[in-house]
Amino acid sequence: MPPVRDLIVLGLIVATLPLCFFRPFYGVGLWTILAFLNPHRMGWGAARSFPVALLVASATVAGFLLFDRRVRNLVRPQALIIIALWAWFAVTTAVTTQMPIFAHHSADTWERFYFVSKIMLMTLVSLSLVDNWTRLRRFVLCIAASFGILVAKSLPWMAMTGGSYRSYGPEGTMIADNNDFGLALNMVFPIFFFLAKSEPAPKVRAMFAFLTLATVPAVFFTWSRGALVGLTAVIGYIFVGSKQKLFLAPILLFAVTLGVFFTPDAWRDRMTGVVTDKADSSVQGRYNAWRFAWNLASEYPITGGGFDTFSPELFARYAPNATDLHASHSIYFGMLAEQGFVGLGLFLGLLTSCFWSLYRLKQLGKLYGDERLIAYSRMLTASLIAYMVCGAFLGRHYFDLFFDIVACVVMLNAAAEHELLAGEDILAEPDRAGDDLGSDADADGLRELGAI
């Protein structure tokens, strides 16, 4: 008989499948939680290998196609770039698997393509289903709640061990590795921070304020140097743009105190090794992988080598040190090697489009005095900064959390547009409040939203 824990977890998930089918938005929320928490892996029996994510995704996509076919968000710039990027992945996969030089990893290439396709599909379904503030807030809360649980779970371990051991994410997820976990924590740090300021309920704000503070040691004790650099960049961005810098003072004081007085000597030696220890094999391995990526892409600039092209056979041909085999260790070099300059261009175009949209949305929020729109714009900008900075040292170019943040950018555009359209009908009252701001400003705002 399966363990009781397995039966409970599987029973709860299977029981929600009809809800995912008839209410696809709830399926998107459950998919998001499963992607980051992987609760079925906490069992000991059949639940560990049961395809719960596939069942939830299938029910959600089927329900979306039958009952809730919202497609307006699919023509927004970020969605179109995601579709183009996905199509390019299909092209490079089909082409490189037919090339003799890459034939040895063709099976891995197709397997990886199918895996990434699931992420792209669910990203498009997610961003299609969210077109108002209520749904956007709930989607963001699903992400925040998932990582809030992980941060809370890691605190006793850090306290008992004094941070002497690395913290890892849930088994079987894209954040299982300590470096990937650090990247994800940096990306959710601004979510915790801004929810601590914007959530309506005082107890919820207090909870997210605690999680903001708790995320600092959680990042530290992943022992990831890239994560430490990313955390510094994120806190710096928030501090520079914040009108309430005193709110950040306790976080900064806590981070400095923790780093100086309460971290093991080995941790401090590893962190300072970023700039002093040139012989560090991890650093040298990154340089070797980056040179490999550049050399391969220089010879195959259009398609690159396809998914999972960091293989011993290709390292022997393109890497300066053929025996020092590493993964890409960079979202930029990883995308370059696997998808060529075209794929890298689309990837950078997606990032640029997100930053531009968030900047315009923030300006729109200032125009209308919408603090919530400003907060969400800055929150998502900080998450993307964390991804770009940490990702320079990690090979998570197909990271599901990144695509969730991109989806949030599309959702935020839709929510802001929905609020303008469903407001007090300012367009019909051009002289309201004694000025002529209404008609022109709202018309301009809607035109801007249509362009971002």
C-alpha positions as CSV (number, residue, x, y, z in Angstrom):
1,M,0.0,0.0,0.0
2,P,1.4,3.5,-0.9
3,P,2.4,5.7,2.0
4,V,-0.4,7.9,3.4
5,R,1.5,11.0,2.5
6,D,1.6,9.9,-1.2
7,L,-2.1,9.2,-1.1
8,I,-2.9,12.6,0.3
9,V,-0.8,14.5,-2.1
10,L,-1.9,12.6,-5.2
11,G,-5.6,12.7,-4.0
12,L,-5.5,16.5,-3.6
13,I,-3.9,17.1,-7.0
14,V,-6.1,14.6,-8.9
15,A,-9.2,16.1,-7.2
16,T,-8.3,19.5,-8.6
17,L,-8.1,18.3,-12.3
18,P,-11.8,19.0,-13.0
19,L,-11.3,22.5,-11.6
20,C,-8.3,23.0,-13.9
21,F,-10.4,21.9,-16.8
22,F,-13.4,24.1,-16.2
23,R,-11.5,27.0,-14.7
24,P,-8.1,27.0,-16.5
25,F,-6.8,30.0,-14.6
26,Y,-6.7,27.8,-11.5
27,G,-4.8,25.2,-13.4
28,V,-2.2,27.8,-14.3
29,G,-1.8,28.6,-10.6
30,L,-1.5,24.9,-9.7
31,W,1.0,24.3,-12.5
32,T,3.1,27.2,-11.1
33,I,3.1,25.8,-7.6
34,L,4.0,22.3,-8.9
35,A,6.8,23.7,-11.0
36,F,8.6,25.3,-8.0
37,L,7.5,23.3,-5.0
38,N,7.2,19.8,-6.5
39,P,5.2,18.7,-3.5
40,H,4.7,15.1,-4.8
41,R,8.4,14.6,-4.5
42,M,8.0,15.0,-0.8
43,G,6.4,11.6,-0.7
44,W,8.2,8.2,-0.5
45,G,6.4,6.0,-2.9
46,A,4.5,6.2,-6.2
47,A,3.8,10.0,-5.9
48,R,7.5,10.8,-6.5
49,S,7.3,9.6,-10.1
50,F,3.6,10.2,-10.8
51,P,3.2,12.7,-13.8
52,V,1.1,15.2,-11.9
53,A,2.4,18.2,-13.8
54,L,1.5,16.6,-17.1
55,L,-2.0,15.9,-15.9
56,V,-2.5,19.4,-14.6
57,A,-1.1,20.9,-17.8
58,S,-3.2,18.7,-20.0
59,A,-6.4,19.6,-18.1
60,T,-5.5,23.3,-18.1
61,V,-4.7,23.5,-21.8
62,A,-7.8,21.5,-22.8
63,G,-10.0,23.8,-20.7
64,F,-8.3,26.9,-22.1
65,L,-9.0,25.7,-25.7
66,L,-12.6,24.8,-24.9
67,F,-13.9,27.3,-22.3
68,D,-11.6,30.3,-22.0
69,R,-9.9,31.1,-25.3
70,R,-8.5,34.6,-24.6
71,V,-6.0,35.4,-27.3
72,R,-5.7,39.1,-27.1
73,N,-2.5,38.9,-25.0
74,L,-0.9,36.7,-27.6
75,V,-0.4,39.6,-30.0
76,R,1.5,41.7,-27.5
77,P,5.2,42.2,-28.3
78,Q,6.6,39.9,-25.6
79,A,4.2,37.1,-26.5
80,L,5.1,37.4,-30.1
81,I,8.8,37.2,-29.3
82,I,8.2,34.1,-27.2
83,I,6.4,32.5,-30.1
84,A,9.2,33.5,-32.5
85,L,11.8,32.1,-30.0
86,W,9.9,28.8,-29.7
87,A,9.6,28.5,-33.4
88,W,13.4,29.2,-33.7
89,F,14.0,26.4,-31.2
90,A,12.1,24.1,-33.4
91,V,14.1,25.2,-36.4
92,T,17.5,24.7,-34.8
93,T,16.4,21.3,-33.4
94,A,15.2,20.1,-36.7
95,V,18.4,21.4,-38.5
96,T,21.1,20.5,-36.1
97,T,19.9,16.9,-35.5
98,Q,20.4,16.3,-39.2
99,M,24.0,17.6,-39.2
100,P,26.7,14.9,-38.7
101,I,28.8,17.0,-36.3
102,F,25.8,17.3,-33.9
103,A,24.3,13.8,-34.5
104,H,25.8,12.3,-31.4
105,H,23.5,14.4,-29.1
106,S,20.4,14.4,-31.3
107,A,18.4,12.3,-28.9
108,D,19.3,14.7,-26.1
109,T,18.4,17.7,-28.3
110,W,14.9,16.4,-29.1
111,E,14.3,15.5,-25.4
112,R,15.4,19.0,-24.3
113,F,13.2,20.6,-27.0
114,Y,10.1,18.8,-25.7
115,F,10.9,19.8,-22.2
116,V,11.4,23.5,-23.1
117,S,8.3,23.4,-25.3
118,K,6.2,22.5,-22.2
119,I,7.5,25.7,-20.5
120,M,6.8,27.8,-23.6
121,L,3.3,26.4,-24.0
122,M,2.3,27.0,-20.4
123,T,3.8,30.5,-20.5
124,L,1.6,31.4,-23.4
125,V,-1.5,29.8,-21.8
126,S,-0.7,31.7,-18.5
127,L,-0.3,35.1,-20.1
128,S,-3.4,34.6,-22.2
129,L,-5.6,33.9,-19.2
130,V,-4.6,37.0,-17.1
131,D,-6.0,40.3,-18.2
132,N,-7.0,42.1,-15.0
133,W,-5.4,43.1,-11.7
134,T,-7.2,40.4,-9.6
135,R,-5.8,37.5,-11.7
136,L,-2.3,39.1,-11.9
137,R,-2.1,39.5,-8.2
138,R,-3.2,35.9,-7.6
139,F,-0.6,34.7,-10.1
140,V,2.1,36.6,-8.4
141,L,1.0,35.4,-5.1
142,C,1.3,31.8,-6.3
143,I,4.9,32.4,-7.2
144,A,5.5,34.3,-3.9
145,A,3.8,31.6,-1.8
146,S,5.8,28.8,-3.4
147,F,9.1,30.4,-2.7
148,G,8.0,31.7,0.7
149,I,7.5,28.1,1.8
150,L,10.9,27.2,0.5
151,V,12.6,30.1,2.3
152,A,10.7,29.3,5.5
153,K,11.7,25.6,5.2
154,S,15.4,26.5,4.8
155,L,15.6,28.7,7.9
156,P,15.8,25.9,10.6
157,W,18.4,24.1,8.5
158,M,20.5,27.3,8.3
159,A,20.1,27.9,12.0
160,M,21.1,24.4,13.0
161,T,24.1,24.2,10.8
162,G,25.3,27.8,11.1
163,G,25.3,28.1,7.3
164,S,28.1,25.5,7.0
165,Y,26.2,23.6,4.3
166,R,24.6,24.7,1.1
167,S,20.9,25.2,0.7
168,Y,19.2,23.5,-2.3
169,G,15.9,23.7,-4.0
170,P,13.3,20.9,-4.3
171,E,14.4,17.8,-6.0
172,G,13.4,17.4,-9.6
173,T,12.8,21.1,-10.3
174,M,14.9,23.6,-12.2
175,I,16.0,25.1,-8.9
176,A,17.3,21.9,-7.3
177,D,21.0,23.0,-7.7
178,N,22.2,25.5,-5.1
179,N,23.3,28.0,-7.8
180,D,19.9,27.8,-9.5
181,F,18.2,28.1,-6.1
182,G,20.2,31.3,-5.5
183,L,19.2,32.7,-8.8
184,A,15.5,32.1,-8.1
185,L,15.7,33.6,-4.6
186,N,17.2,36.8,-6.1
187,M,14.4,36.9,-8.6
188,V,11.7,36.6,-5.9
189,F,13.4,38.9,-3.4
190,P,11.9,42.0,-5.1
191,I,8.5,40.3,-5.2
192,F,8.6,39.8,-1.5
193,F,9.8,43.4,-1.0
194,F,7.1,45.1,-3.1
195,L,4.3,42.8,-1.8
196,A,5.4,43.8,1.7
197,K,4.6,47.4,0.6
198,S,1.6,46.9,-1.6
199,E,-0.6,44.1,-0.2
200,P,-3.8,45.5,1.4
201,A,-3.8,43.2,4.5
202,P,-1.4,44.2,7.3
203,K,-0.7,40.6,8.3
204,V,0.2,39.7,4.7
205,R,2.5,42.7,4.4
206,A,4.2,41.7,7.7
207,M,4.6,38.1,6.4
208,F,6.3,39.3,3.1
209,A,8.4,41.8,5.1
210,F,9.7,38.8,7.1
211,L,10.3,36.8,3.9
212,T,12.2,39.7,2.4
213,L,14.6,39.7,5.4
214,A,14.8,35.9,5.5
215,T,15.7,35.7,1.8
216,V,19.0,37.4,2.5
217,P,20.5,34.5,4.6
218,A,18.8,32.0,2.2
219,V,20.7,33.5,-0.7
220,F,24.0,33.7,1.3
221,F,23.9,30.1,2.3
222,T,23.4,28.7,-1.2
223,W,27.1,29.5,-1.3
224,S,26.6,30.8,-4.8
225,R,28.9,33.7,-5.7
226,G,26.7,34.6,-8.7
227,A,23.7,34.8,-6.3
228,L,25.6,37.1,-4.0
229,V,26.5,39.4,-6.9
230,G,22.8,39.3,-8.0
231,L,21.5,40.1,-4.6
232,T,23.8,43.1,-4.4
233,A,22.6,44.3,-7.8
234,V,18.9,43.9,-6.9
235,I,19.2,45.6,-3.5
236,G,21.1,48.4,-5.2
237,Y,18.4,48.9,-7.8
238,I,15.7,49.0,-5.2
239,F,17.6,51.3,-3.0
240,V,18.4,53.8,-5.7
241,G,14.8,54.0,-7.0
242,S,13.0,53.9,-3.6
243,K,11.4,56.9,-2.1
244,Q,11.4,55.1,1.3
245,K,15.0,54.2,1.7
246,L,14.6,53.8,5.4
247,F,12.5,50.7,4.7
248,L,15.6,49.1,3.2
249,A,17.9,50.1,6.0
250,P,17.2,47.1,8.2
251,I,17.7,44.7,5.3
252,L,21.1,46.3,4.4
253,L,22.2,46.3,8.1
254,F,21.1,42.7,8.5
255,A,22.9,41.6,5.3
256,V,26.2,43.3,6.3
257,T,26.1,42.0,9.9
258,L,25.3,38.5,8.7
259,G,28.0,38.5,6.1
260,V,30.7,39.9,8.4
261,F,29.9,38.2,11.8
262,F,27.8,35.2,11.3
263,T,29.1,33.4,8.2
264,P,31.6,30.6,8.3
265,D,35.2,31.3,7.3
266,A,34.9,28.9,4.4
267,W,32.0,30.9,3.1
268,R,33.9,34.2,3.3
269,D,36.9,32.6,1.6
270,R,34.7,31.4,-1.3
271,M,32.9,34.7,-1.7
272,T,36.1,36.7,-1.8
273,G,37.6,34.2,-4.2
274,V,35.5,35.9,-7.0
275,V,38.2,38.5,-7.3
276,T,41.4,37.0,-5.7
277,D,41.5,33.4,-6.6
278,K,42.3,33.2,-10.3
279,A,43.2,29.6,-10.0
280,D,39.7,28.6,-8.8
281,S,38.7,25.7,-11.1
282,S,35.1,26.8,-11.1
283,V,36.0,30.2,-12.5
284,Q,38.4,28.7,-15.0
285,G,35.8,26.2,-16.1
286,R,33.4,29.1,-16.8
287,Y,36.0,30.8,-19.0
288,N,36.6,27.6,-20.9
289,A,32.9,27.0,-21.4
290,W,32.4,30.6,-22.7
291,R,35.2,30.3,-25.1
292,F,33.8,27.0,-26.3
293,A,30.4,28.7,-26.9
294,W,31.9,31.5,-28.9
295,N,34.1,29.2,-31.0
296,L,31.2,26.9,-31.8
297,A,28.8,29.8,-32.6
298,S,31.5,31.4,-34.8
299,E,31.5,28.3,-37.0
300,Y,27.7,27.8,-36.9
301,P,26.4,31.4,-36.4
302,I,22.9,30.8,-37.6
303,T,21.7,27.7,-35.7
304,G,24.4,27.1,-33.1
305,G,24.7,23.4,-32.1
306,G,21.1,22.9,-30.8
307,F,20.0,21.9,-27.4
308,D,22.5,20.2,-25.1
309,T,25.4,20.9,-27.3
310,F,28.0,21.2,-24.4
311,S,29.2,17.6,-25.1
312,P,32.7,16.0,-24.7
313,E,32.9,15.4,-28.4
314,L,32.4,19.1,-29.2
315,F,34.6,20.3,-26.3
316,A,37.4,18.3,-27.9
317,R,37.0,20.4,-31.0
318,Y,36.1,23.9,-29.8
319,A,37.1,24.4,-26.2
320,P,40.6,25.7,-25.3
321,N,40.8,23.0,-22.7
322,A,39.2,19.9,-24.1
323,T,39.2,18.0,-20.8
324,D,37.6,20.7,-18.7
325,L,34.0,19.9,-19.6
326,H,31.4,22.3,-18.2
327,A,27.8,23.4,-18.8
328,S,27.4,26.9,-20.3
329,H,27.4,28.7,-16.9
330,S,25.8,31.7,-18.6
331,I,22.4,32.4,-20.1
332,Y,24.0,34.5,-22.8
333,F,26.7,32.0,-23.9
334,G,24.4,29.1,-23.4
335,M,21.8,30.6,-25.8
336,L,24.6,31.6,-28.2
337,A,26.0,28.1,-28.4
338,E,22.7,26.3,-28.6
339,Q,20.6,28.6,-30.7
340,G,23.2,30.7,-32.6
341,F,23.2,34.5,-33.0
342,V,19.6,34.5,-34.1
343,G,18.4,32.8,-31.0
344,L,20.6,35.0,-28.8
345,G,19.2,38.1,-30.7
346,L,15.6,37.0,-30.0
347,F,16.4,36.3,-26.4
348,L,18.0,39.7,-25.9
349,G,15.1,41.3,-27.8
350,L,12.7,39.7,-25.3
351,L,14.6,41.1,-22.4
352,T,14.8,44.5,-24.0
353,S,11.1,44.5,-24.8
354,C,10.3,43.7,-21.2
355,F,12.4,46.5,-19.8
356,W,10.9,49.0,-22.3
357,S,7.4,48.0,-21.5
358,L,8.0,48.2,-17.7
359,Y,9.6,51.6,-18.1
360,R,6.5,52.9,-20.1
361,L,4.1,51.3,-17.6
362,K,6.0,53.0,-14.7
363,Q,5.7,56.3,-16.5
364,L,2.0,55.7,-17.1
365,G,1.6,54.9,-13.4
366,K,3.2,58.2,-12.5
367,L,0.9,60.0,-15.0
368,Y,-2.2,58.6,-13.3
369,G,-0.8,58.4,-9.8
370,D,-1.2,54.7,-9.8
371,E,1.1,53.5,-7.1
372,R,0.2,49.8,-7.6
373,L,1.2,50.0,-11.3
374,I,4.5,51.7,-10.4
375,A,5.2,49.1,-7.7
376,Y,4.6,46.2,-10.0
377,S,6.6,47.7,-12.8
378,R,9.6,48.2,-10.5
379,M,9.1,44.7,-8.9
380,L,9.3,43.0,-12.3
381,T,12.2,45.2,-13.4
382,A,14.2,44.2,-10.4
383,S,13.4,40.5,-11.0
384,L,14.7,40.7,-14.5
385,I,17.8,42.5,-13.3
386,A,18.4,39.6,-10.9
387,Y,18.0,37.2,-13.8
388,M,20.4,39.1,-16.1
389,V,23.1,39.6,-13.4
390,C,23.0,36.1,-11.8
391,G,22.3,34.5,-15.2
392,A,25.6,35.8,-16.5
393,F,27.2,33.0,-14.4
394,L,24.5,30.3,-14.7
395,G,23.2,28.3,-17.6
396,R,19.5,28.9,-17.0
397,H,18.5,30.4,-20.4
398,Y,15.3,28.3,-20.5
399,F,14.4,29.1,-16.9
400,D,10.7,28.6,-16.1
401,L,10.7,31.4,-13.5
402,F,12.1,33.8,-16.1
403,F,9.3,33.0,-18.5
404,D,6.8,33.5,-15.7
405,I,8.2,37.0,-15.1
406,V,8.0,37.7,-18.8
407,A,4.4,36.5,-18.6
408,C,3.8,38.9,-15.7
409,V,5.0,41.8,-17.9
410,V,2.3,40.9,-20.5
411,M,-0.3,40.5,-17.7
412,L,0.6,43.9,-16.3
413,N,0.1,45.5,-19.6
414,A,-3.3,43.8,-19.9
415,A,-4.3,44.7,-16.4
416,A,-3.3,48.4,-16.8
417,E,-5.3,48.5,-20.1
418,H,-8.3,46.8,-18.4
419,E,-8.2,49.4,-15.6
420,L,-8.2,52.3,-18.1
421,L,-11.0,50.8,-20.1
422,A,-13.1,49.8,-17.1
423,G,-12.5,53.0,-15.1
424,E,-14.8,55.9,-14.7
425,D,-15.3,56.3,-18.4
426,I,-12.9,59.3,-18.6
427,L,-12.9,59.2,-22.3
428,A,-16.6,60.0,-22.3
429,E,-16.1,63.0,-19.9
430,P,-13.3,65.1,-21.3
431,D,-14.0,68.0,-19.0
432,R,-14.3,66.1,-15.8
433,A,-12.6,67.6,-12.7
434,G,-12.3,70.9,-14.5
435,D,-9.5,70.0,-16.8
436,D,-8.9,68.4,-20.2
437,L,-6.5,65.7,-19.0
438,G,-9.0,62.9,-19.2
439,S,-9.6,62.5,-22.9
440,D,-6.1,63.1,-24.3
441,A,-4.2,61.4,-21.4
442,D,-6.4,58.3,-21.5
443,A,-6.3,58.1,-25.2
444,D,-2.5,58.5,-25.2
445,G,-2.3,55.9,-22.4
446,L,-4.3,53.3,-24.3
447,R,-2.2,53.9,-27.4
448,E,1.0,53.4,-25.4
449,L,-0.4,50.2,-23.9
450,G,-1.2,48.9,-27.4
451,A,2.4,49.6,-28.4
452,I,4.1,47.9,-25.4
